[in-house]
Each structure stands twice: as C-alpha cells, then as structure tokens.
Amino acid sequence: MLYFVYKIIITSIIIILVSEISKQNSFFASILASIPLISVMAMIWLYVDTKDISKVIELSRGIFWLVIPSLTLFIIFPILLKFGINFYVSLTTSILVTVISYYFVVIVLNEFGIKL
C-alpha cells in the first residue's frame, strides 16, 4: 500500500510542477508537458511492478500508435478557443473528437493487422 501511495505522490508532484511552471513560463512548461512523462512513468511503474519486458514493449507500441490521434486535441482545442467558444465546451469537444480519432485509428490499424 505504501508503494502505491509513493507512486501517486511522485506522479502528482510532476503534474503539479508542470502546472505551476506554466504560470511563469509557458514555453518551459510546454517542453516539460510535451515529454511523454505519463508514458515514461507508466513504463517505469509497469517494469518495477512486473519485471516483464514484453508488457513494457506492448505498452510502448500501443503508445506509439495512439500518439497520432492524441494530437487531435492539441489542434482542435486552441482553434475552438480562438473562435471564442467557452473553455470547458472547447475542452470537452476536443476530448470527444480525440476519442473518435482513437476509434478510427484503431479500426485502421486493425485493417493492417496491427492489434492494440
């Protein structure tokens, strides 16, 4: 249980750190946020927990293929905000479009024999 709490604390600190840095320097915060911290931490925690390299490889491959549709959020969200759409509506819409993008990418990958 203590290990689980430790993982939550470390992960939370990184997210809060990026949020706080963005208040002062959005460029530096953007660099930190663009590093796939969650992905890297997930791979580390998965390896530490299981010592199973094949699971880490599988996770890494899945992340690779799903990065492409995740970019949809970062394209649509600022466009909606520039059109004056409410922040929360823009964010929700962007997330929904991203989920739809994930769905279509998974379908296309399945057609090419790539199973996630």
Secondary structure, DSSP 8 states (H G I E B T S, - for coil): -HHHHHHHHHHHHHHHHHHHHHHH-HHHHHHHHHS-HHHHHHHHHHHHHH--HHHHHHHHHHHHHHHHHHHHHHHHHHHHHHTT--HHHHHHHHHHHHHHHHHHHHHHHHHTT---
